[in-house]
Amino acid sequence: MNAPALGRPRAIAAAALVGFACMAAELTAVRIQAPHFGDSAYVWTNVIGVILAALALGAYLGGRLAGRTDAAQWLVRLLGAAGVLVVAAALLAGSLGTWLLPPNLPLDAAMPAIVRGSLVATTLLFAPPMLLLGACSPMLVCRLSANGEAVGPAAGAISAAGTLGSLAGTFAATHWLVPWFGCRVAMTLAGVCLFAAAVLVAQKQRGVGAGIMLLLAGACLLHDGPLRPAFAGRQLLAERETRYQFLQVLREPKESGGNRTLLVINEGLDSFHSVAVDESSFTDGAYYDYHALAPLLVDPGQPVSAMRALSIGDAAGTLRTIYAAVHPGLQVDAVDIDPACMELGDEFFRGEKAPGERFALDGRVFLHLAARQWNVIHVDAYAHQVYVPAHLSSREFFAEAKQHLAPNGILACNVGALHADDPVLRAIGTTIASVFGHAMALQVPNTRNFLVLARHGERPLVSQLAALPAAANRLSAADAAHWRDILAAAADPARWWDIGSGGPVLQDDRPELDELLTRSYVHRDDRGEVVLARGPHDVVAAEIAAHGAAVRRDWRGLLQAVATCTEPTAYLSELAGDARWSLRELRSATAEYERALTLTKDPAVSQRVTQKKNQLQVDLLPQQEAERVAVRNGWLAIGLVGLLAALFVGCRRLP
């Protein structure tokens, strides 16, 4: 006995609701996970891949169920269960994300845990409802064809209605539901749509179904707290879900006293996109402070106050705050793709900012449309915390930036990297050099950031910074001292790296940065081994070479100097430990310090190295936790993939 027929209007309406809910949930799935895993290409790949696999498995299941005599009841059950599961995903995503990716992990060690955790979360939260949704289309086709309509037209009508519903869900989720109501409400409404489809195809008890649908809609009232609670020791000041990303403004105490305010995007972890420090115009040594050097390298004879700068990726305006204090009178035009960042900057980052125009626009589009030239162009645009947008790091982009630089103008880029040979840093440097003829980089002390410079003309002469006055009228005594330290560090040519070669030239049609970033942050070699000293140089020569490399912060060169010595010494091992620590090879740094302790007989040296080793453990413990979480998430992912395979085998055995 075949399943009872279903009227064409109700079948088409149900298919449209299923399509709407499917795409709205799929797009919102990334946004609801962004506070924990970000929304990088890897997260998108996990979400799309899992959902496609679930839909395919569901379609196979639906084909098996469509010919059953109780297919009508099964269709109602599948739609209703899918709606409940989607609503449950909105409620459980936060807790599951926190469990899969605990707070306070170091960003440079958390990438494997993030990628695997997002796969696990997507599979647990969204594979079950999407599997059930995949089964609905073939069952709707069979129900409609039971009316006497040919299978071909029935399949075409259901497919067209589902596609149009998906189209509506795509635009509604991105432009309306998430920005206006938040991703949890958007996900809940997608679940309500599925239950509404179940009510449409039900033969009886529609009143009960409608009541349950209203209860599910009431779940929207449960989503009144923060999408991600602030970490311990931080105070949540504001939270926004925008068309582009998830934003939080946090306040946290500093170790030296006072507080700092942070703008954090998506998963955050130990990173941020804007910062303001109480009672200071600077950022407590963060990379923003060093970007204020750029106008001083344009032209020694041109007054800085007569210049104009452009800040691409301005976020909450940290750079403009520093400019207002160090270069009063210099105008800074600000560009950021997300206007919400600027609004939060006005509300919570209230320090005086340099004058200039502001534009809520993609930086590449802005440059293409702009007619003005600037003396300095800052590029600090990031997506998903560590990802430099490919279209803002290509040869074509830098060529356009050069066209908008005045003669002798400076291009200043912030690039995240662990060392001067980092693949991402070398690729961006090589690409800049292909346009400007050179690219040079300074590692900002105690950060994962490099200041990358190029000049529209001859290579900038950094040694001229030593002759500049170190004080500014608007700086406090503490800030003036900090600025003098920055000038002194940047005036040393030995601290600058030539990064104009050693990497690929990035182009618009060959975005390679994601792969390069994986090599930098995921494929890391830290086996806890010491450098073997088996070279031809005597101890004195090796120690002099290693010390010089340490002064230049040439950590790779330092390790090579250690390797050229005929035998290890306590001093060389200590320097090697310092280098490994700076390169974030924490296990190897521990091994180097332990070797130094075994080689020294000087109590003072022993005490110093022991202190370094103990401080290193503070960094090592979070990294070990990140590695433990990555292993756990990896095994969970393997187990869930195996479960999906078992379900496929089980579906084949259905009668």
C-alpha positions, -999 to 999 in steps of 0.1 A, spaced: 0 0 0 14 33 -10 17 64 12 -13 88 10 -10 116 -15 0 151 -5 -15 182 -22 8 201 -45 6 235 -26 15 219 7 42 198 -7 59 228 -24 55 250 7 71 223 28 100 219 4 105 257 4 106 257 42 130 228 43 153 246 18 151 279 38 159 262 71 187 241 56 206 271 42 199 294 71 211 267 95 242 260 74 253 296 72 245 302 108 264 271 118 296 289 111 286 320 129 274 302 160 308 284 162 329 315 154 332 326 191 350 293 197 366 282 165 366 313 143 352 312 107 384 304 88 385 285 55 391 253 76 359 259 97 339 266 65 353 234 49 343 214 80 308 228 81 301 224 43 318 189 42 299 175 72 265 189 60 270 177 25 279 142 37 249 142 61 225 154 33 238 127 10 234 100 36 199 114 43 189 113 7 198 76 5 178 70 37 149 89 23 149 69 -8 147 37 12 119 51 34 98 66 6 84 33 -6 72 22 28 35 21 36 41 44 67 62 69 47 37 97 55 43 92 92 80 90 87 81 123 68 64 141 97 87 124 122 118 133 103 108 170 99 97 173 135 129 157 148 151 178 126 134 210 139 139 200 175 176 191 168 183 224 151 168 243 181 188 221 204 220 230 185 214 267 192 212 259 229 242 235 231 267 252 207 282 274 234 288 247 260 301 223 235 324 249 220 339 257 254 344 220 261 361 213 228 383 245 230 390 256 265 397 293 271 432 308 275 449 285 250 478 302 231 466 310 196 499 299 180 495 264 194 457 260 192 453 257 155 451 219 154 426 219 183 405 246 166 403 227 132 396 193 148 372 208 174 351 225 147 348 192 129 336 175 160 312 203 169 297 204 134 293 167 133 276 165 167 254 195 163 244 196 127 250 162 111 219 146 127 194 172 117 209 176 82 208 138 77 170 139 85 165 169 62 183 150 34 157 123 36 128 147 32 132 156 -5 128 121 -20 99 114 4 82 147 -7 86 137 -43 69 103 -37 41 119 -17 34 144 -45 36 117 -72 10 97 -53 -14 124 -64 -11 112 -100 16 137 -110 45 122 -130 77 116 -111 97 140 -133 74 171 -128 70 162 -91 108 160 -86 113 193 -106 87 211 -85 101 199 -52 137 207 -63 128 242 -75 109 250 -44 137 238 -22 163 258 -41 142 290 -39 137 284 -2 175 279 1 180 312 -18 157 330 6 174 314 36 209 324 24 200 361 21 178 362 52 204 346 75 233 369 63 215 402 59 187 400 84 184 372 109 220 371 123 228 409 123 194 418 138 186 389 161 218 370 166 229 336 154 211 316 182 177 332 174 184 326 136 192 290 143 160 286 164 139 301 138 153 277 112 142 249 135 107 264 138 105 265 100 112 227 99 85 221 125 61 242 104 69 220 74 60 190 96 27 205 104 20 212 67 26 176 57 8 160 87 -25 143 81 -39 149 116 -31 164 150 -20 197 134 -31 216 164 -7 197 186 21 203 161 13 240 159 15 242 197 49 225 198 60 249 170 51 278 193 70 263 222 101 259 199 97 296 189 96 305 226 132 290 228 143 324 213 136 339 247 163 317 262 191 334 242 195 366 263 230 360 277 264 365 260 272 341 231 306 335 248 312 344 285 343 364 292 374 344 304 382 345 341 397 379 351 380 397 322 349 419 322 326 418 292 316 453 282 299 447 249 291 420 224 280 423 187 271 399 160 276 417 127 273 408 91 310 400 91 321 386 124 316 382 161 329 411 183 335 415 220 349 444 240 366 432 271 384 449 300 412 431 319 437 441 346 474 445 337 501 429 357 518 463 362 485 478 375 456 495 358 434 480 331 434 477 293 404 475 270 404 449 241 384 445 209 384 407 203 371 391 171 357 356 168 376 330 188 399 356 204 421 333 226 452 354 235 449 378 206 430 410 199 424 436 172 424 468 191 437 478 226 436 508 248 457 511 280 445 532 309 466 564 315 487 558 283 487 568 247 505 536 238 496 499 240 521 486 265 546 474 239 521 459 214 529 462 177 507 493 172 534 514 190 560 506 164 538 516 135 541 552 147 577 550 133 565 551 97 560 588 92 595 595 105 610 574 75 591 593 47 614 623 42 636 639 69 629 673 54 591 671 54 572 681 86 553 651 99 524 673 108 519 681 71 515 645 61 484 623 57 482 586 65 458 558 57 449 530 81 435 499 64 419 476 90 416 504 116 391 485 138 385 505 170 411 532 161 442 522 182 466 534 156 449 568 154 451 572 192 489 567 190 492 591 161 473 618 180 499 616 208 531 611 188 524 630 156 499 658 165 484 674 135 489 645 111 456 634 96 448 597 94 420 584 72 405 551 86 391 522 66 375 491 81 351 467 65 329 464 96 313 496 107 305 480 141 342 480 149 342 518 145 311 522 166 326 501 194 357 522 191 338 554 196 319 540 226 346 522 245 380 534 231 375 571 239 411 584 239 419 613 215 423 601 180 440 617 150 417 637 127 407 623 93 379 607 73 364 573 81 351 547 56 332 514 62 345 495 32 368 467 22 403 481 20 410 468 -15 378 483 -28 385 516 -11 420 519 -27 405 511 -61 380 539 -58 402 564 -40 417 593 -59 439 607 -31 476 599 -23 490 594 12 524 597 27 519 565 48 496 535 42 492 511 71 478 477 64 466 458 95 437 439 81 431 405 95 403 380 93 399 351 117 426 363 140 458 351 122 447 351 86 458 380 64 431 383 37 445 370 4 432 400 -16 451 424 7 484 406 4 487 400 -34 510 416 -59 480 434 -74 470 449 -41 505 462 -33 508 477 -68 476 496 -62 489 507 -28 520 520 -44 500 541 -68 484 558 -39 516 566 -21 532 600 -25 569 601 -35 590 587 -7 558 574 10 559 544 33 539 512 32 537 497 67 522 462 72 516 442 103 524 405 97 520 378 123 550 355 124 571 336 148 605 343 132 621 360 102 620 328 81 583 323 87 566 312 54 538 338 56 563 366 64 586 356 36 558 353 11 544 388 19 579 403 19 588 387 -15 555 400 -29 560 435 -16 596 435 -30 583 425 -64 565 458 -65 587 482 -44 621 466 -51 627 459 -14 609 448 18 623 450 53 610 438 86 615 445 123 602 420 149 583 437 176 599 426 209 579 400 229 552 396 203 543 374 173 543 405 150 566 420 125 565 455 112 571 452 74 581 484 56 587 494 20 592 529 5 581 545 -27 616 552 -37 649 542 -21 650 518 9 642 537 41 673 546 62 663 534 96 696 547 112 683 583 108 658 575 137 687 578 162 690 615 154 654 624 159 641 641 191 627 614 214 601 634 233 567 646 222 548 674 239 516 653 244 534 623 260 535 616 297 569 609 312 564 571 311 552 573 275 581 595 265 605 569 279 587 542 260 589 561 228 627 567 233 631 529 237 612 523 204 633 548 185 665 533 199 655 498 190 643 507 155 674 528 148 697 497 149 700 484 114 710 450 128 674 445 141 659 448 106 656 419 82 657 419 45 626 397 36 624 406 -1 631 371 -11 627 335 -1 590 331 -7 564 330 -35 550 361 -52 513 360 -41 488 368 -68 450 373 -69 444 341 -88 467 320 -66 458 326 -29 484 305 -10 483 321 24 461 295 41 485 267 32 515 288 43 498 296 76 493 259 81 530 253 76 537 281 101 513 273 129 504 237 125 534 218 111 559 227 138 590 208 148 596 209 185 608 175 196 625 186 227 661 181 214 692 202 219 714 216 192 744 193 187 777 212 190 800 194 165 814 222 144 849 235 136 848 267 157 863 271 191 843 281 221 852 318 221 844 323 184 811 304 187 801 324 218 809 357 201 789 347 170 760 335 191 759 366 213 759 388 182 730 369 167 711 372 200 716 410 200 701 411 164 674 387 175 685 364 147 674 332 164 680 308 136 715 323 131 721 319 169 713 282 167 736 278 137 764 295 157 758 270 186 760 241 161 794 253 148 811 250 182 833 221 189 816 214 222 785 227 241 789 253 269 766 265 295 765 300 279 758 286 244 731 263 258 714 292 277 714 313 245 700 284 225 672 281 251 665 318 247 663 314 209 641 283 211 618 302 235 615 331 212 607 307 183 580 291 205 599 258 205 592 254 242 601 217 247 635 223 230 640 254 250 635 234 282 660 208 270 686 236 263 682 251 297 685 217 314 717 211 295 730 245 306 723 236 342 744 204 338 773 222 322 776 252 346 793 253 380 786 290 386 758 294 412 748 328 396 744 312 362 726 283 376 701 306 394 695 327 363 689 296 341 667 280 366 645 312 368 642 311 330 633 275 330 606 281 356 592 310 337 592 289 305 569 264 322 542 291 325 542 293 287 547 255 282 517 244 302 491 261 280 508 248 249 507 213 263 470 217 271 464 229 235 482 198 222 462 175 246 430 191 234 440 187 198 447 149 203 414 144 221 395 163 194 412 143 167 402 110 182 366 123 186 366 133 149 378 99 138 351 82 159 323 104 145 334 98 109 334 61 117 299 64 131 286 81 100 301 53 79 283 27 101 251 46 96 255 44 59 260 6 61 229 4 84 208 23 59 216 -2 32 200 -29 52 167 -12 56 138 -31 40 
